[in-house]
Amino acid sequence: MFAAYAARIDRDQPLDGLELGERPEPQAPPGWTVVNVKAASLNHHDLWSLRGVGLGEEALPMILGCDAAGLDEYGNEVVVHSVIGQTGHGVGPREPRSILTERYQGTFAERVAVPAWNVLPKPKELSFEEAACLPTAWLTAYRMLFTNADVRPGDSVLVQGAGGGVATAAIALGAAAGLRVFATSRDETKRRRAVELGAEGAYEPGARLPHRVDAVIETVGAATWSHSVKSLKPGGTLVISGATSGQSPASAELNRIFFLELKVVGSTMGSKEELAGLLSFCAATGVRPVIDSVLPLDRAREGFEKMAGGDLFGKVVLTV
């Protein structure tokens, strides 16, 4: 079957390790099933894999891709939950949690094998392309907002780095849930798009907000950390799921954190139950993933180049 896979690890030039070509058909052990992929979306996790983060040389070649929507063996339209080993379903009860492409072959292929427990029904309201955007970036944003920040309609939220997959999802989900959303971006076009998505205001990074917020959704890291902490109300929550600009801010703002009793919460992916909630939320409210571009699988390299260059707003989707 045709696939896009990591053939080599290159920390400096990750795309040099990306190859497109034939790979063996997936084998489904007991408790697993094979999904015929219709659409799969790119995540920064795929670029990090090509750099060797979470993926060792011994696991190569590794088909990339965490997210997918397609047809199960009975022809049902389904969405794949990409966290394996979270509960022991389909794997040993002591197997550590991992994401597709870390221990098991991923979704940038014609077919993918996953535990049967990891397959959810796709709402009829969502296209395959839209559904394929949800299991990583959108699920991460959903968990950050509604589980870890624990915000409610009417609360205010700052989303740093509008344009990235998680940030874009947080803006759209927050606005649909009745939150007052503010966003930042260095790019004027991305700030305008954030407002179109439902943000009440979009600003340059570091700019003073109209008022302090109940929660901050942080994926940028070092470059925005100080602004995130200073933007919170007393008792507010900063939820972080990434650090694309670096993991060591110039100042941790510890005095402000303890004096104002701020909460700092780490967040990674989400549960199958949260993905089911996200799918229902999108179906019921009409909110849809923002798709930057759709490419056939054999043009996956173009999608990777687009993501690596940061020249996108929303998700890049590959179709089979």
Secondary structure, 3 states (H helix, E strand, C coil): CEEEEECCCCCCCHHHHEEEEECCCCCCCCCEEEEEEEEEECCHHHHHHHCCCCCCHHHCCEECCCCCEEECCCCCEEEECCEECCCCCCCCCCCCCEECCCCCCCCCECEEEEEHHHEEECCCCCCHHHHCCHHHHHHHHHHHHHHHCCCCCCCEEEECCCCCHHHHHHHHHHHHCCCEEEEECCCHHHHHHHHHHCCCEEECCCCCCCCCEEEEEECCCCCCHHHHHHCEEEEEEEEECCCCCCCCCCCCCHHHHHHCCCEEEECCCCCHHHHHHHHHHHHHHCCCCCEEEEEEHHHHHHHHHHHHHCCCCCEEEEEC
